[in-house]
Amino acid sequence: MTTVLVAYAGKNGGTREIAEVVSEELRALGHAVDTRDAADVADVAAYPAVVVGSALYYSRWRRSAVRLLEHNVAALRERQVWLFHSGPCGPGAALVHVSLPASVALLAASIDAERTTTFGGRLDPALVRGVLPRLMARGSRAGDFRDWERIRTWARDVGHRVSSHVSL
C-alpha cells in the first residue's frame, strides 16, 4: 500500500470535489490517501506519490498550488507526481485541454511530473464574485461541466501506475 497525497487549490469547492473523487478511487485500489488543501501542505516527504490539482482562473493556477510545487521541488523530483487543473466551462468543456501556465509548466518539467490533465469546471452563478465572472455565469458557461466518469478513469489510471511503480 502506498500513501498518496492529493492536494487541491480552488475557490468555490469544485476542485476540492474533484480531489475527493480522485481520493476515493485511489482508496478503492488499496492506497492510503491524504486529501488536503494545498495551502495546508508544508512538506511532501511522507508521500511516495503526489497528485496536485488547481482550479484555473483566467488561465492561472491558484497561488497555494504553485507554492506547494515551488517549496517542494527537490522532494517532488524523487516522487511520482500527477497534476490536474479544472476550469473550462461551457459546451465542449470536457474536450478542452488547457496548457499549463508558463511558470507551472517550468515547475512540472523540473519535477518530471506526468502530463497535466484538464477537467471541465463548475461555474455556479450563486458563488461567483466580480463583474466579469458574473457576466460569464449568466451565459452558456454557467453550470457543472465536470465529467465524473473521466475523472474516475484518470484517478484509477493514476492508482494503477502508483501500484506498479518500482523504486530503484
N, C-alpha and C positions, 0 to 999 in steps of 0.2 A: 504494500500500500504506500502510495506517495502522497505527501501533503502538498496541496496546491493552493497558492494564494490567488484569489480572484478579487482584484481591486478595481474600483469604478469611480468615475468622476462625472457628475451631472448636476443639473439644476432643478429639475422638476420631477425626478423619480423614474423616468423612463429608462435610463441607462442602468440604474440600480436594479430595476426589474429584469433587465436582460442578464445582468451579472448573477442574479438569484437563479434564473433558469439554467444558465451555464453551470452554476454550482450544483444544482440538483442533478444534472446529467453526469457530472463528474463523480458525485457521490454514488449514483446508481451503478457506476463502473468500479466501485470499491475504493475510490480515493478519499482521503480526508481533505476537507476543503475549508478554508478560512475566507469568508466573504467580507470585505471591508471597504469602507470609503477610502479612496486614495489619500485623502488628507490625513487619515489616521495611521498611515503606514510609514514608519520611520526607517525600517530595515527589512530586507527580504532574505536575510541569511538563513532563516529557519525553513525556507521553502525551496525544494528542488525544482519546482515548476511554478511559473508565474503567468497569469493572464491579467492584462491591464486593458480596461475599456474606458473610453471617454465619449461624452456627448460632443457633437460638433456644433459650434455656434459661429456663424459667419466664417466657416472653413477653418476654425481654430479648435484645438483641443483645450479642455479645461485646465487651468493652471495647476491644480493639485495632481493631475495625472502626469503632466510634464515634469513637475518637481520630483515625483516618485521615480521616474526614469532617470532624471539628471543626478539625483542623490545616490543612486544605486547602480551606476553604470558598471563598475568593476564586478560587483556581485552578480548582476544580471548576465554578464558575459559568460559566467560559469553555469548558467541555468537554462532550461528550456523556457522560452518566452513567446507568448502569443499576444497580439494586440488586436483590438477591435474598436470601431467607433460607430456611433449611431447618429442619425440626424436627417438624412434625406427624407423629405416628406412630399406627398402628392402622388398622383398616378405614376406608376412605374418605379416608385422609390426602392422597391425590393431588388430591382435590376441594376441600380446605380452603384458604381464603385467610385469612391471618392479617394483621391490620393492623400497621403499624409501631408500635413503642413511641413514645410521645409525643415524647420528646427526639429520636429519629431521624427521626420524621415532620417535625419542625420543620427539621432539617438538610436533609432531602430537598427540602422546599419551598423552602428558601433557595438551594439549588443548582440548582433546577429539574430534578431527576432524573426519569427516566421512572417510571411506576407500578411499585411493587415487586412482584416475583413471589415466590410461595410455592411451595417444593418440599417434598414429603414428606421425612422424615428417616430416619435409621437408629438404632435403639436395640439395641445389642448387649450382652446381659447380661454378657458376659465383660469389657467395657470400662468399665462404669459403676461409679461410686463414690458412696457416700452411701446412706442408708436409703431416702429417697423414690424416687430413680432406680432402685434395686434392686427396690423393690416394683412400680414401673411396668414394669420389664423382665421381670418374671415373667408378666405378663398378656398380653392381646391387643395391647398396644402394642409388644411386642418384635418385632424384625425389621427388614428393609430395605424402606422404603416410598417410595424414590426412583423416580420414573418417568423412566427414562433417555431414552425417546423424546421425552417432553415437554421435558426439559432440553435435548436436542439441537435440537429445533424452536425453542425460545426462543433458544438461542445463535445459530442460523442467522438468525433474525429480527434479532437484535442486529447480527450481521455484515453483513447486507444494509443495515441502516439506517446503519451506520458507513460503508459503501461509498458510499451515496447522499447522505451529508451534504455540503452545500456551505457552505464558510465564507464569510461576507460580509465 
